Amino acid sequence: MDNSVGLIVAAALLVVIVVLGVLLALRPRAARQEEPTGNPLDAPAADESSRRRAAIIVNPTKFDDVEETRRTVTRVCRANGWAAPLWIETTAEDPGTGQAKEALEAGVDMICPLGGDGTVRSVAAALVGTETPMGLLPGGTGNLLARNLELPVDSLEKSLEVALNGRTDVIDVGTINVMVPGDTQDDEKDYYFLVMAGLGFDASVMADAPEKLKAQFGWPAYVVAGMKHLHGKRFPIDVQIDGGKTFHRKIRTIVIGNVGRLQGGVELLPQAEADDGSLDVVLLSPRFVLDWLSVAAHILTRSRFGHPRIEHHRCRTMSLEVGNNQEVQLDGDPIGPGGRLRLAVRPHSLRVRVA
């Protein structure tokens, strides 16, 4: 293998493993599927009126046979002493928040997003600050929050049993306020994130991954987009942490994490914990492909020594002023460009079922 091919392969590995190509949660795209009236799965058993009931907020695009998945969930719920669940599907227009609010109004005892990390984030937006816990069910490729909480991600039945029979814990939630100065977006917008928010290279990769390739091949589509952006320039950014003195940097990407572990056990933010009341931050400032390879090696080997292109911080609040607007992603979903961002943590604001 000549040097040029070797660099391409190594760069592709970097894009996939290190720079959040592993945040593969794709945005839900399907419309709600109407069901015929009289579905037997909706009929409660004679003794179910006094049982606890969960709501399942499902992204139907994640499953080849939605009805079979529903039968499995209903069977596991009843076998564990719960009533048949309230089943609500997401739509392209509403990927989970409205459905979770509907479930709250129905008075369910627990709400379980069944989809990718984007579905989890959308459902959590309705549960932050409430007493109703969230149960995490694997339906996407990443399932990064579940992985960081050491919950099962390879079996729907096992994950549902944890949600039904486990204990309730509380975790932090990240908030981000985004504005594009001088753009048509006159109003600032607020969002939640549970895993990681990113600005710059990683968000551009997610935004530019071809939809056809993602649908057909999955994560390799991010390699294609990553190669496109690998040789990009650093951008200027002003950073203020916890109201302190503002400092200036030139970077390729900044990642702010509520948790720190990616797929494959890669620790992008080694000190991050879901319930520590803080956000962990990494700024990456490579200039060339070889710099990217050095950054990747440093992260993959968990080196204890510092790296000139990697900078870590921990904070409760952070303000970012970008010299030129950059793409922003939340838990793997690109949300568009941002120029001025304010981030904060809401400690212990989301109840989650854990083992």
WOJO-V398960 format. One record per pair of residues at least 4 apart in sequence whose ideal C-beta (glycine too) atoms are under 7 Angstrom apart, sorted by sequence separation. I is the first residue (numbers start at 1). J is the second residue. D is the distance in Angstrom with one decimal. If there is no record, write none. Layout:
I;J;D
I;J;D
This chain:
1;5;5.0
2;6;6.9
3;7;6.3
4;8;6.6
5;9;6.4
6;10;6.2
7;11;6.0
8;12;6.3
9;13;6.5
10;14;6.5
11;15;6.5
12;16;6.4
13;17;5.9
14;18;5.1
15;19;5.8
35;39;5.3
44;48;4.1
65;69;6.5
66;70;6.3
67;71;6.5
68;72;6.6
69;73;6.5
70;74;6.2
71;75;6.2
72;76;6.4
73;77;6.3
74;78;6.4
75;79;6.1
76;80;6.3
78;82;6.8
90;94;6.5
94;98;4.2
96;100;6.0
97;101;6.6
98;102;6.5
99;103;6.5
100;104;6.5
101;105;6.6
102;106;6.6
115;119;2.9
117;121;6.3
118;122;6.4
119;123;6.3
120;124;6.1
121;125;6.8
123;127;6.6
124;128;6.2
143;147;5.8
144;148;6.3
145;149;6.3
155;159;6.3
156;160;6.1
157;161;6.4
158;162;6.7
159;163;6.6
160;164;6.1
161;165;5.8
162;166;4.5
193;197;4.8
198;202;4.2
199;203;6.1
200;204;6.8
201;205;6.5
202;206;6.8
203;207;6.1
204;208;5.9
205;209;6.6
209;213;6.8
210;214;6.7
211;215;6.3
212;216;6.2
213;217;5.4
214;218;6.7
217;221;5.8
221;225;6.7
222;226;5.8
223;227;6.4
224;228;6.9
225;229;6.7
226;230;6.1
240;244;6.4
261;265;6.6
262;266;4.3
287;291;5.3
289;293;6.7
290;294;6.5
291;295;6.3
292;296;6.3
293;297;6.4
294;298;6.4
295;299;6.5
296;300;5.9
297;301;5.9
322;326;5.4
329;333;6.2
1;6;5.2
14;19;6.4
16;21;4.5
17;22;6.6
44;49;6.7
77;82;4.2
90;95;5.0
94;99;6.6
103;108;5.1
127;132;5.8
138;143;4.8
146;151;4.2
180;185;4.6
198;203;4.9
209;214;5.5
286;291;3.2
298;303;5.0
329;334;4.9
330;335;5.8
15;21;4.9
16;22;6.9
60;66;4.9
63;69;4.9
77;83;6.9
78;84;6.5
90;96;5.2
113;119;4.6
147;153;5.9
152;158;4.2
153;159;7.0
179;185;6.6
240;246;4.5
261;267;5.7
262;268;5.6
286;292;4.8
329;335;6.8
77;84;6.3
113;120;4.7
127;134;5.5
146;153;5.1
152;159;4.7
213;220;7.0
214;221;4.3
239;246;6.7
260;267;5.8
327;334;6.0
328;335;5.3
77;85;5.3
103;111;5.1
138;146;6.4
151;159;6.2
213;221;3.6
238;246;5.2
239;247;5.6
260;268;5.7
272;280;3.9
328;336;6.6
90;99;6.2
136;145;6.3
179;188;4.4
260;269;3.0
271;280;5.7
286;295;5.4
298;307;4.6
328;337;6.9
74;84;5.0
113;123;4.0
124;134;6.2
136;146;4.4
143;153;4.4
152;162;6.5
178;188;6.9
238;248;5.5
239;249;6.4
260;270;6.0
327;337;5.8
328;338;4.3
74;85;6.4
88;99;4.3
100;111;5.5
123;134;6.5
151;162;6.0
177;188;5.3
178;189;5.3
210;221;5.7
213;224;6.2
257;268;7.0
260;271;7.0
269;280;4.2
284;295;5.9
326;337;6.4
73;85;6.0
111;123;6.2
209;221;4.4
236;248;6.8
237;249;5.6
257;269;4.3
260;272;3.3
295;307;6.7
298;310;6.2
325;337;4.1
326;338;6.5
177;190;5.2
178;191;6.9
209;222;5.0
255;268;6.6
259;272;5.3
269;282;6.0
325;338;6.5
88;102;6.3
210;224;6.6
236;250;5.5
237;251;5.9
258;272;6.9
268;282;6.5
295;309;5.4
325;339;4.5
88;103;6.5
136;151;5.6
138;153;4.5
175;190;6.5
176;191;5.1
209;224;6.9
235;250;6.9
257;272;4.8
259;274;5.1
294;309;6.9
295;310;6.1
111;127;6.3
120;136;6.7
209;225;4.3
234;250;4.2
235;251;6.7
258;274;6.1
322;338;6.9
56;73;5.7
70;87;5.7
86;103;5.9
96;113;6.1
175;192;5.9
176;193;6.4
205;222;5.7
208;225;4.3
234;251;5.8
237;254;7.0
322;339;5.0
138;156;6.4
174;192;6.8
234;252;5.5
291;309;5.5
137;156;6.2
173;192;5.5
174;193;4.5
321;340;5.7
86;106;5.9
119;139;6.9
205;225;4.6
208;228;6.4
232;252;6.9
260;280;6.0
111;132;6.0
113;134;6.9
138;159;5.6
173;194;6.3
176;197;5.5
205;226;4.8
258;279;6.4
320;341;4.4
86;108;5.7
104;126;6.5
110;132;6.7
112;134;6.9
137;159;5.1
257;279;6.7
54;77;6.4
95;118;6.1
96;119;5.0
100;123;4.5
110;133;5.3
111;134;5.7
112;135;3.9
114;137;4.4
116;139;6.3
117;140;5.9
136;159;6.5
137;160;6.0
174;197;6.3
256;279;5.3
257;280;5.0
286;309;5.0
319;342;5.2
95;119;6.2
113;137;6.8
115;139;4.3
116;140;2.5
205;229;5.9
285;309;5.0
90;115;6.7
97;122;4.9
101;126;4.8
110;135;5.3
112;137;5.1
114;139;4.6
115;140;5.9
116;141;6.6
117;142;5.0
120;145;5.8
204;229;5.1
256;281;5.1
284;309;6.3
318;343;4.5
96;122;3.2
97;123;7.0
100;126;3.6
104;130;6.8
116;142;6.4
117;143;6.9
137;163;6.9
284;310;6.1
317;343;6.8
33;60;5.9
95;122;4.4
96;123;4.3
100;127;6.3
117;144;5.6
136;163;6.9
254;281;6.8
255;282;5.2
317;344;4.7
54;82;6.2
97;125;4.7
104;132;6.2
117;145;6.6
135;163;2.8
201;229;5.8
282;310;6.5
283;311;4.4
316;344;6.6
41;70;5.9
53;82;6.4
56;85;4.8
58;87;6.8
60;89;5.0
90;119;6.3
97;126;5.0
254;283;5.0
316;345;5.5
30;60;5.0
41;71;6.8
51;81;6.4
52;82;5.2
53;83;4.3
55;85;6.3
282;312;5.5
28;59;4.4
30;61;4.2
51;82;5.7
52;83;6.8
54;85;4.7
55;86;4.1
56;87;5.3
57;88;5.5
58;89;5.4
59;90;4.8
201;232;6.7
253;284;5.1
268;299;6.3
281;312;6.8
29;61;5.7
51;83;4.1
53;85;6.5
58;90;6.9
251;283;5.0
252;284;5.6
270;302;6.9
281;313;4.3
28;61;6.0
33;66;6.9
41;74;5.3
45;78;7.0
53;86;6.4
55;88;6.5
57;90;6.5
251;284;6.4
252;285;6.1
266;299;6.7
281;314;7.0
249;283;6.0
251;285;4.5
252;286;5.8
266;300;6.6
280;314;5.5
281;315;6.4
48;83;4.0
133;168;4.7
200;235;6.6
250;285;6.2
267;302;6.2
48;84;6.6
249;285;6.7
278;314;5.2
279;315;5.6
278;315;6.5
281;318;6.7
278;316;5.7
44;83;6.1
57;96;5.2
44;84;6.0
57;99;4.7
41;84;6.3
57;100;5.8
271;314;6.9
128;173;5.5
57;103;6.9
55;103;3.5
124;173;6.9
145;194;5.1
145;195;5.5
55;106;6.9
112;163;5.8
144;195;4.7
200;251;6.5
201;252;4.7
202;253;5.1
234;285;6.0
200;252;5.7
201;253;3.9
55;108;4.3
62;115;5.3
110;163;6.5
200;253;3.7
202;255;6.6
234;287;6.6
54;108;6.0
57;111;6.4
62;116;6.6
199;253;6.8
200;254;6.2
53;108;5.2
54;109;6.5
57;112;6.9
59;114;6.9
198;253;6.2
199;254;5.0
33;89;6.0
53;109;5.9
54;110;4.5
55;111;4.7
56;112;5.2
57;113;5.0
58;114;4.2
59;115;3.1
32;89;5.0
52;109;4.3
55;112;7.0
57;114;6.6
58;115;6.4
59;116;6.7
198;255;4.8
54;112;5.7
56;114;5.4
32;91;4.7
196;255;5.5
197;256;4.7
230;289;6.3
31;91;5.3
59;119;4.7
196;256;6.6
31;92;6.0
196;257;4.3
28;90;4.8
30;92;6.6
57;119;6.8
195;257;7.0
230;292;6.7
256;318;6.7
29;92;5.4
195;258;6.3
28;92;6.7
128;192;6.3
194;258;5.8
195;259;5.8
279;343;6.6
193;258;6.7
57;123;5.1
279;345;5.0
28;95;4.3
125;192;5.1
278;345;6.0
27;95;6.7
124;192;6.2
277;345;6.5
124;194;5.8
277;347;4.0
121;192;6.4
121;193;6.3
241;313;5.8
121;194;5.7
242;315;5.2
275;348;6.6
120;194;6.4
241;315;4.6
242;316;5.8
243;317;6.8
242;317;5.6
62;139;4.4
141;218;6.4
241;318;5.5
62;140;6.3
117;195;6.0
141;219;6.9
240;318;6.9
239;318;6.9
240;319;4.3
59;139;6.2
54;135;6.7
76;157;5.4
80;161;6.3
239;320;6.0
82;164;5.7
174;256;6.7
237;320;6.0
238;321;4.2
72;156;6.3
76;160;4.9
80;164;4.5
174;258;4.8
237;321;6.9
72;157;6.8
76;161;6.6
80;165;6.2
173;258;7.0
237;322;5.3
172;258;5.7
237;323;6.7
28;115;6.3
73;160;6.4
77;164;6.7
235;322;6.6
236;323;3.6
256;343;5.6
235;323;5.8
235;324;5.9
26;116;6.1
28;118;6.4
25;116;3.7
27;118;5.4
28;119;6.1
235;326;6.1
25;117;3.4
26;118;7.0
25;118;4.5
23;117;6.8
172;274;6.1
171;274;4.2
172;275;6.0
171;275;5.1
170;275;6.6
172;277;6.1
174;279;5.8
148;259;3.8
148;261;5.0
145;259;6.8
147;261;6.3
25;140;5.2
24;141;4.1
25;142;5.1
24;142;4.8
23;142;5.7
22;142;6.5
207;327;5.0
23;144;6.5
142;263;6.6
199;320;6.8
203;326;7.0
204;327;4.6
206;329;5.0
203;327;3.8
149;274;6.4
203;328;5.3
148;274;6.2
200;326;5.0
203;329;3.8
206;332;6.4
199;326;5.2
202;329;6.4
207;334;3.8
206;334;4.9
199;328;5.4
198;329;4.8
203;334;5.7
197;329;6.9
197;330;5.2
196;331;6.7
195;331;4.6
193;330;4.3
194;331;6.0
193;331;5.2
191;330;5.6
199;338;6.6
199;341;6.9
191;335;6.7
180;325;5.6
197;343;6.8
178;328;6.0
176;330;6.8
180;337;5.6
180;338;6.2
181;339;4.7
180;339;5.0
181;340;5.7
178;338;4.3
179;339;6.7
179;340;4.7
178;341;5.4
177;341;6.7
176;341;6.0
177;342;4.3
176;343;5.0
175;343;6.8
174;343;6.5
175;344;5.0
174;345;5.9
175;346;6.0
23;195;7.0
23;196;6.7
172;345;5.2
173;346;4.7
172;346;6.4
172;347;5.2
20;196;6.8
172;348;6.5
173;349;5.0
172;349;6.8
173;350;5.1
20;198;5.7
170;348;4.2
171;350;5.4
170;350;6.7
170;351;5.6
171;352;5.5
19;201;6.0
20;202;4.0
19;202;4.9
23;206;7.0
168;351;5.3
169;352;5.6
21;205;6.2
168;353;5.9
169;354;4.8
19;205;6.9
166;353;4.7
167;354;6.2
26;214;6.2
166;354;5.5
166;355;5.2
15;205;6.6
142;332;6.1
163;353;4.5
162;353;6.5
162;355;5.1
24;218;7.0
24;219;5.4
21;219;6.5
21;222;4.1
16;219;6.3
149;352;6.8
151;354;6.6
151;355;6.5
21;226;6.1
149;354;5.7
16;222;6.6
15;222;6.4
16;223;5.9
19;226;7.0
15;223;5.4
121;330;6.5
121;331;4.7
12;223;4.6
15;226;2.9
118;331;6.3
12;226;7.0
117;331;4.5
118;332;6.4
12;227;6.6
117;332;5.2
118;333;4.7
11;227;6.6
134;350;6.7
136;352;6.8
134;351;6.7
128;346;6.7
133;351;3.9
134;352;5.3
135;353;4.5
11;230;5.5
132;351;6.9
133;352;6.2
134;353;7.0
129;349;5.6
131;351;6.9
133;353;5.2
128;349;5.2
128;350;5.5
127;350;6.1
124;350;5.8
19;253;6.5
20;255;6.5
22;262;4.4
22;263;4.2
110;353;6.7
17;264;6.4
18;266;6.9
17;266;5.8
18;295;7.0
11;289;5.7
14;292;5.2
18;296;4.7
14;293;6.5
11;292;6.3
18;299;5.5
7;289;5.8
14;296;4.3
10;293;5.4
25;331;6.0
27;333;5.4
25;332;3.7
23;331;6.7
24;332;6.2
25;333;6.3
23;332;3.4
